[in-house]
Amino acid sequence: MRRAVPGLLIVLLGLLLWPQIGWASTRLGLHVTQEELNCWRQRSGVAPPNSLTPHCTVKYKTLSDVATNSPGDWDRIVANKDVFINSTPSVWSGPIGCTCCNQFQNDSPTGGAEIARDAAFYALIAQDSSVKATVKSWLLDSIAPAQLDFTNRTIWCEGAGQNSENVFTTAEFVIRILYAVDYLDALDSNTFSGSEKTSLQNWFLGFADFTNTNLDIGLNDYFVDRPNNDYTWSSCPSTIYGGTPFYGGALFHCIHRTYNNRKATVTNAIANIAVKYHSPAYIGSVKKIAKEFLYFGIFSGEYASDFLRWEDTGEGGNPDRGLNYAAVIVEEIVAIADTLARSGDTELYTFSSNVGFEESAGPPPKSTLFALTMIAHYYDHTIDRYGTGLLANVGDALYRIDDRSIDTPKIWIHGVGLSRGNLYYQSTYLQSVYMRTASGTVGYPTAANIPGSTYSVWMGPNGLYPGMLFMWGQLEGAVNPYDVSGLPPASPTRFFE
């Protein structure tokens, strides 16, 4: 059930009401412009408030400095930097003792990629050359293990039958390393020597090559002629239908289920590598996959493929699990769209389509804005649906699909992920949802009431960023990272050609 609230119309009105920015930004990195860096330096207190352009004040530095229980992102970043410097973590040596490691769920990466990334971000903001040197050394050590040679086809296999998504934890590790490298590059373009830059580029592009190849091979199997955009269903490698998104929802087809959070994570890693190293071939591939997520992973009825992950056991189970996974899919799509937009290609932010399969087909057309608004509609109760297989549970708040549990009590905060995409859309509605001021939302939870996770959800999808609200919260109208100067020239299209 849905209330008769024209949510997308509210978003579009918000786009018209926000002041537009006229100046061009100076691009420093994948998601860093000089103007954002100036604001981060003021938000952290490294530079005095209102001393740089744009004028910014301290925000998201310390717990509750913006709103009750708003995150102390900068304090956490500094604490992670201190841990990294004072007890430099060992590097991950890669999956242990396997060949074709991507055929099964490989070992979760160990080591300190998360805190190394935060230390690099700290060095960028504080302009700390000592921290920069320590992080640089660790990063170069991290790409050296033989098991992490992504060009070795005995360890990392390509071809028919290879699993394209079991490397999602490795993709998370790779992208954290990439962001750390990018922050150091933004601080000082000469941080790495010419030979070190070559080693880093080869390592990252090696990962992009084998993962992109396997994604294409695997996705091609579902359709008659995917390379030429013929998305007529061909075959399913497993059960054709399975799982429902909520009570009363239709069964998911295998085409829908294959566009899941794991593939989204791997695709985002490829996209960032492609933009960092200027590879048009990979960029074309990830744009195609991102559009396919809108075709088959996002539904015109306002739900997503991973909604099938709800569990019919009350909140402990929980009915919100599918929404949480869907939020990750949307945040990864936004990350791809935003990374490309900052390099001058805004198509994934403006693209919309009715293309789909069965229930995923429009109208209404699906777009990145549609996907963000869809997630927001669950957080503010515009949409009223239940993660249950029993009619008796419909209407019971314990089973309602939103961002909160009633009996635990716990509150999920994936809504902060709306902030990055909203730099582009500048929607007052989306901002009100991620700030928890919109009617129907609940305030930020205490740390004790945030469900346990390996990575802090304040860091975005799968903990990829140092801190989403510190970096992008409430910056709508203050920075414009999409009209950029200093774009680098394109490099060769593929690493292995």
N, C-alpha and C positions, 0 to 999 in steps of 0.2 A: 504494500500500500504506500501511496505517496500523498502528502498534502499538496493541495493545488497552489504551490508556490513556484512562480517562474524563476527558478534559481539561476539559469543561464542568462536570462534577461537581466537579473540583478547584477551579475558579473559584467555583462556588456555595458550597463549603465555606469558601473564603476570605472570601466576603462575610459569612458568619456569624461568623467568628473575629475580624474587625477591630472595634476599639472604635468605637462610634457617638458622634456629637457631638450635644449637646443645645441649643447656643445658636444664635441666628439671626445671620446675617452682615449687614453693612451694605454694600449694593451701591453701587459707585462708577462702574462702567462695564460694557462688554460682557463682559469676562472679568476684571474687577478688583473685589474686595471690600476693605473696610478691613482685614480680617484677613489676606488674602493680601498686601496692600501692606505691612502691618507685618512679615510674614515676609520679604518681598523686601528690605526695608530692612535687616534683620538679616543676611540671607544675603550681601548685597553688602558689608557692613561699614560702611554709612552710619550705621546705628544699632548700638550695642553688642549683642553676643549676649545673648539672654534678657532683653532690656530692654523688650520690647513683648509684647502678647498677640495671637496665641499665641507662646510662647517658641520661637525658632529660632536656629540657629547658622550660621556661614559655610558655605555649600554651593554648589557649581557656580560659584564665583567665579573660581577659578584652575585651570588644567589639573591634573588628577589629585588635586584636593583631596578627592574622595569615593572614588574608586577609580582604579586605573591607567588613564590616558588618559580619565578622565571630563572632560567639556568645561569649559573656563573661560568659561562663558557671559557672566558679568558683565564680565570683562576684554575680551571681544570687543565687548560693547555699548558700553563706555566708549571703546574704540578707534574704533568706528564714529561715536560722538558727536563725538569729536575731529576726525575727517575731515570730518564735516558742518560743524562750526563753523569749522574752519580753512580749508576750501576749499568753501564752500557750493556744491552742485552746481546746474547749470542745470536748469530744469524741462523735462519732456517736453512737446512741442508737439502730440503725437498722431500718428496715422498720416499719412503724407505723401501729399498729392495724390490722395486716393481719395474716391469716393462709394460709398455702401453698403459701408463698410469691413468690416463683419462678414460679407460674402459670401466672404471669402478670409482666409488667415492674415495678419493685419495685422502691422505692424512691432512687434517686441518693445519694450516701453517702455524708454526710456533715462532718465537722471536718477537721482535719489537717494532714491526712495521708501523703500527698505529702510533706509538709514542715517538718514533723517528719522524714520522710525518708531522706530528705536533711540534717537535723540536725544530724542524725545518721552518714551520710556519712562525714559530716564535722568533727564529733568527731573522726571518724576513721583516717582521714588524719591528723588532727591537734593533735591527741592523747589527746583529751580534756576530762578529767574525769568528770568535772562538767556538760558539755553538755550530756555526756553519761548517767549520773544519771537521768537527767530531762527527756530525751527521754525514758529511761527504764520505769520510772514510768508511763508515758503517754501510752506506748505500753501495759503494763499490764492492765491499766484501759480500753483500747480499746477492749480487748477481753472478758471483763466481762459482757456486757449487755445481758440480757436473750434473747432478740430478735436475737442475734447473736450466739446463741447456735446452731451450724449447725448439731448437733446430734438429735435435737428435730424434730421429724417427723410430728408434728402438724404445726410447723412454716415452715420448709424446707422439702418438701415432695419428696418421691421417688416413682417410679413405672411407669406403662404404662400411657401415656397421660400427663405426667409432662413435662413442657417446659424446655429444656436443655440449653437455651441460654439467657433467660431473666435475668439471674444473672450476665451478663457480667460486669455491673458497680460494683456489689459487688465483682466480681473477681478482678477488678482493685484495689479496696480498699484492698482486702486481700493480693494481691501481693506487694503492697507498704508497708504494715505492715511487710510482710515476709522479704523484702529487708532491712528494718530498723533493724529488729531483727538480720539478717545475718551480717550487718555491725557492729553492736555492738558485736556480737560473734567473728567477725574477729579481732576487736580491743582487746577484752579480753574474752577468752573462759569461764571465771568465772563471766561474767557480770550478768547472771541469776543464781539463786540458782537451786538446783536439782528439787524442787517442782515447781518452776516457769518454768523451761524448760519443765517439764511434762505438765503443763497447756497449754503452747504455742503449744507443739507438738499435744496434743489432739485437740486443737482448729483448727489448720491448717489441720490436717488429717480428722477431721470431715467435713470440707468444701470439701476436695478432694474426700471423700467417696461418698457424696450424688451427687456431680456434675458429677463425673466419672460414677456412676451408671446410672444417667439420660441420659448422653451422649450416653452410650452404648445402652440403651434401645431404645432411639430415632433413632439412626443411624441404628440399626438392622432392623427397620421396612422397610427400603428402599430396602433391599437386600434379596435374597433367603436364604443365610446362611453366613452372615458376620463373625461370630465368627470363621468359618473355611475357610475364605477368598474366599467364593463363592459370587462374586459381581454381579451376575445376578440380573437385576432390578426386584423388586417384586411389589412395590406399591408406590404411592405418596399420602401424606396426604392432599395435596392441588392441585392446578392447575398443570398439567403435564408440560406444556411449558409456558414460560413467560420471557419477557425482552431480550434485545439484548446488546452485548458488545459495539457496535459502528455501524456506518452506514455500512450496507451490511453484518453484522455479523449474525450468526445463532441464533435462539432462545435458551435460556438456558432451560435445563431439570431440573426437581425438584431435581434430585440427585446433579446437579451442585450447585444449589442455596442453598442447605442446608449446604454446606461447606463455611461458610461466616465468616466475621471478628468477629462476636460475639462468635461463637464456637471456633475460633482460640484463642481468649482472654481467655476464660474459660480453654481451653486445656493447654495453657501456664502456667496458675496459678497452675493447677494440676501437671504439669511437674516440676516446681520449688519446690513445696511442696514435691513431690516424691523424688527428688534428695536431698533436705535438710534433709529429715528424712529417707532416704535410704529404699524406698519401691519398691521392684522389680515388684510387681503386677501393681501398678500405672504406673511405667516406661514402662512396656510392653504395657499398654493400650494407653498411650499418643504417643508412637512411632507408634502404629498402626494408630491412628487418624492422626498424622502428615503425614504419608505415604498416607493416603486417601486424604488429602488435595492436595498432589502432583498428585494423580490419577484423582480426580474429581473437584478440585478447581483451578488448574493450567492447562492451555490449551497449547497443543503443538504449536498452532498458536500464542503464546506469548500474552496471556491475562488471566484474572482471573475471578472467579465467580462474585465478587462484581463490575465488570465493568458495570453491568446493572444499577448502580446507577447514571449514567450520566443524565443530564437534558438538554432538547433541548430548552434552553432559553438564549443562549449566555453565556458569561463567568459568569455573575451574578448568573446563575442557579445551576450548571454549568457543562459543558462537562467534566471537570477534576475530578468530584466528584468520579466517579467509579475508576479511577486510584488511587486516594488518599486512598480509602477504600481497594483496592487491595494491596497497599503498606503496609497497616497495617497487612493484612493477611500474607504477605511475612515476615515482620519483626517479627511477632509472631512465625512463623515457624522457623526462624533463632534463635530466643531466645530459643526455645525448643531444637534445634539441638546443639546450643552452650553450653547451660547448661549441657546437657548430655555429650558433648564432653569433657568438663572440668572435668567431673567425670570419664573419661576414656572410654566412649562409643561414638565413632565418626560416627556411622553408618548413621545417618541422614545427615551428611555432605558428605558421599561418595555414598549413595544410589541413584539409578536412575531406572526409569521404564517407559515402554510404556503403562502400564495399564491405562485405562480410560473408559469413556462412551461416545459414539458418538464423538463429536468434541474434547473432552478432551484427547482422546487416542493418543498415539504416533504412529509412530515416528515424530519428534525426541523424545528421552526419556526425561522425566521431572526429575528434581533434585532440590535441594536447590540452587545450583549454577545457574541452568537454571532460576529459579524464580528471583534471584537477578539480573541477566543479563537482563531478561525481563523488569523489572522495570527501569533499567538504560537506556534501549533502547528507552523508551518514553521521558526520561529527556533530552537526547542528540539528539532527532529527528532521530535516526536510524529508528524508526517506525513512519509512517505517517498515523494516523487514526483520525476519527472525531466523536465526541459525538453528533450525530444529526440523525433525521429520514428523513431529506430532502436532496436530491441530490444537491440542489442549495447551501447548506452550506458547501459541501465538497470542500476543498481547501481554505476555509476562516479561517484565523488564530484564529478568535474568537471561533471557534468550534473544534480546534485541541486539541487532548488529549495529554497534556504534563503537566508541573508543573507550568504553568504561564497563567495569563489572560492578555489580551491586553487592554481591555477597562476600567478595574477597577482602576489602575493596581494592581494585587496581584500576589505573587509568593509563591507556596507551597514548603516546604523544607523537605518532607519526605525522600529525597535522603540521608540525613545524616544517615538514618537507614541502609544503606549499610555498614557502618563502622564496626559494630560488626561482621557480618559474614565474612568480609574481613580480619579479624585477622587470620581466618583459611585459606581462599583461597589465600590471599596475591596477589590480582590481581591489576596490575598497572592501568588497565582500570577502574575497579570499583572505585578505589581511585580517579582517575581523575574526575569521575562523581560526587562523593559526595563532592569533593573539588571544584567543579564547574570550573575546568580548561579544561575539555574535549571540543573539538569542538562541537558546537551545544547547549551547556549548557549556562545558564546565571548566573551571579554572585549572591552571597547571597543578599537577600533583606534587606532593612531597616525594623525596627520593625513595622513602620506604614504600610508597604506593605506586611506583613505576615497576611494572613486571620485570623480573630479572632477565638480563641479556648479556651476551659476551661483550657487546659494544654498547656504549651509551647511545640511546636513540636521539639524544640531542645532536648527535653527529650525523644524522641523516640516514639514508638507506644503507643498511649493513655497516654503519659506522664509518662511512667513507671520508667525511670531512672533519676538520678540527672542531667546528661548531656552527651549525646552520644559522641560528638566529644572530649570533655575533657577526657572522659574515654577511648575511643578507636580510635579516629581519628589520622591517621598518625602513629599508633603504629605497623603497619605491619613490620615484620622483626626485631622489637625491643624486643618483648615479645613472648613467646610461652606457652600460658596457657593450651595447650592440652597434653603436656608431663609433667605430674605432679607427685610430690611426696606427701606423707602424706595423701593418700586417706583413708577415714574412712571405717570401716567394715560395712557390710550390716546389717540392722535391720529386724525385722519381716515383712512379706510380706504385711500384711494388718492390719490396726489399729483395725478393729472390729472383727478380727478372734482370 
